[in-house]
Amino acid sequence: MKDIQMFIVSDSLGETGALVTRAALSQFTMDNYDIRRFSNVNDIETLQTIMLEASDSKNSVLVYTLVDKELVSYIENYSLEKGLVTVDLLTPLIDAISKVLGTEPTREPGIIRKLDESYFKRVAAIEFAVKYDDGKDPRGLKEADVVLIGISRTSKTPLSMYLANKNIKVANIPLVIEVNAPRELFEISAKKVIGLTNSPEKLNELRGERLRSMGLSGGSDYADLNRILDELEYAEKIMKRIGCPIIDVSNKAIEETSELVINLLKKNGIRFDD
């Protein structure tokens, strides 16, 4: 027979209850214990079955992380009647926070899991943007929610990272006269491709600053106005060939451009986790 049996009851996965329970058990020189986890408990009938099993077991403790007041009240009344040892991990803390804030809690089951899922989706989107930045691997274009194309200094990378923080998987492809655009760019739906452009004057300014920051002379054709005009013409031909929308970023903040991109994606029926 086990020295003690721990019943973990949660309206979510029960990870919090299990973690705290293991931390408490580690304070005792005992290996003969059992931890049973009951996840997604959201109704009285399910709870009744668990409570009956716990009360019929010897040396049992029921630990619960529930936000539903009805379920919490049921456990409190049952434990008083049957003498079952129970521990409420959430209610005292929720009540304390509510008192300090002067607001009522949402009492939405599983909300922390939803927050965790959103966090991990955002991390995955950021990792995707880094992996498929600047045309590193064209194979990622088919997996992307949106593909940004444009010549150098049209805000492709910063816009990619900004959109990634909104859980959008972004790949971007630089358009360079001397390099053929990847074939994958013409195999995906034009609805998820967005062209970025900038004014020649702004590009000249930005590229000149870029060269100076790298300690290079301004004589490079990278910042030459005629070269910039040729690049813009080349990029426009590719964008027209694809049939994608084009956004002029010359007088727009990243936030403004981001909203335009998101609105275009939604208009075109592109789904993503926003």
Steps between C-alpha positions, in 0.01 A plus 500: 500500500619851421600727786291775343289548188479844342202587281557800270179652361512778242275671246806517275794259472584490871866581449501769770344270758736216413806726520406643839411153631835355397679794660313433828563124489872559448514636855434151636733200500248279325491327165182296540240744373263529209397810304188483287411788277145576376496761224221708343256450787218744427181338629359373830443144375867449413606662826267277705662186358848626584401610851342161573814320391719733705289457816504121460880499478713487813741782581383717213528873438311677224671805353297713262546794266145593402351842429131408480335606828244219483769234470706657778195515730421136427850393603486710817163354607595144409832514687325630813243224484738212421810621679705498181817711512495752214721790398378791286803646323328777303206653686694671785743656254225604257304657786808688623577640154134591451499687830809701415387581145140562594380300201337162453695214334379358169488146642564359154626139516827422321585863430868455593529226240356734238756763598779242478378386157500859376853551635638189331328586171667842513840344571451257210406789268811696602722196442335454161568863405866467596541170313343631180632856512667655196431202272712257704283202411230541230343169608341690789285707265234229478471484879485876552182695574643791303802554276651848479702591192695813414842643432747587776387758760126453455449391863461126425682370808367742766147455364545121506598507867216737590244273332658193663423654838136485392528122444531537122753278319693725263764428239666774299684497171743770382465590133842544345556571129792259472319214677197318365203500735444149643254285303305434823392866495298434183355172627319638803173693504537866405253576779767447765776692321542869572744727322677779686640807332653832600567835335832530312600800713431315826687194380796714401503651848459169683763321296747786542454478878542124483830532315629760746409282797708221342792736448469485122523784253197658342640413155345154503229442239285363786392857575522628143168654396508352148565155644210547743265597215603187307434284808159654556406437137620139525307442824181654357514262201519199731219628721278559197586154369386348830200730522556587864406825678776756548547717808710817489677517837676833440289703742363226722593371844540124542177491700306664216644270236426201723132592519483533121657155461261341751198660335612377158548146631156496658343645184660223298378231740844411636451348847750535782489494883449866588 
